[in-house]
Amino acid sequence: MVNLVFLDQETLPPQAHLRRPEFAHHWQSYDDTLPEQVQARLAEADIVLVNKVTLTAQMLTTLPRLKLIALAATGSDNVDLEACRQAGIAVCNVRNYSKSSVPEHALSLMMALNRSLHAYRNSITEGRWQQSGQFCYFDYPVRDLAGQTLGLIGYGTIAKDLEKMAQALGMKVIVAARKGQAPTEGRVRFEYLLENADVISLHCPLNDDTHHLIAEPEFKLMKDDALLINVGRGGLVDEAALLLALEHQQIGGAGFDVVTAEPPAADNPLMHALAYPNFILTPHVAWASRASMQRLADQLIDNIEAFVAGKEQNRLV
């Protein structure tokens, strides 16, 4: 009998059907788990399913029975992978489940900001249209995506799908080489992208090299009407620097679906940035189309069944 424990099943929406594995097992799930609860809840677990709960090296050393960490996400920054290697614990993740949902969300943020949809909607609720006395008014800029340059930082599956969508709308697409590295075929210098892109979209993993990849020096390089889109990870951007860039009109606007700490505290810079009409924040739902959520749930169980059958699938460790 294989013991499975899902530490934070509430992170998956009820619309997604999470089937049970076909092998003999005992299933225990919790809506959420605090750090001090991890050891007790996983004491008898052979396999843990986890989305956002952090599993540190110290925690893992107290769980000798644990054989597999099945991530209900692509990102793995909440798990100490090196500690898993040393302990002989396999780790797998889910991949490409949101390959349509995330780029569509990024494109939606670009469109909304380029057309000032958020700003115009709010101004209408405040009575501005009636005050104008005209059939329309021009308080906020309206721009076409066609003819603009989209700069991609990170070039995985999601970024490549966004590239296709953007090109279909008539955008030119450039891709950055890694920061501090020379440009290669098909990649432009990182600084060149910042200086020349009308829209910059982030699609990087979060690690030591990419933490605060975009900060005050990078904002100074951008066009004063450039848009910054982040549907990747919150820590890719120095949020305090973004707030200042919006305040000083160094950039044209920003659309974020991620925050460094989620949910954000009331004093988080991005919460203050909501006061600006050219900033949009959504609650980490870029991945959450119905089709994507079901693919995630299915792949999560597929990974577990493959592991029990002795097959390697979507392994990080």
Buried (B, 14 or more C-beta within 10 A) or exposed (E): EBBBBBBBBBBBEEEBEBEEBEEEBEBBBBEEBEEEEBEEBBBEBBBBBBBBBBBEBEBBEEBEEBBBBBBBBBBBEBBBBEBBEEBEBBBBBBBBBBBBBBBBBBBBBBBBBBBBBBBBEEBEEEEEBEEEEEEEBEEBBEBEBEEBBBBBBBBBBBBBBBBEBBEEBEBBBBBBBBBEEEBEEEBBBBBBBBBBBBBBBBBBBBEEEBBBBBBBEBBEBBBEBBBBBBBBBBBBBBBBBBBBBBEEEBBBBBBBBBBBEEEBEEEBBBBBBEEBBBBBBBEBEBBBBEEBBBBBBBBBBBBBBBBBEEEEBBBBB
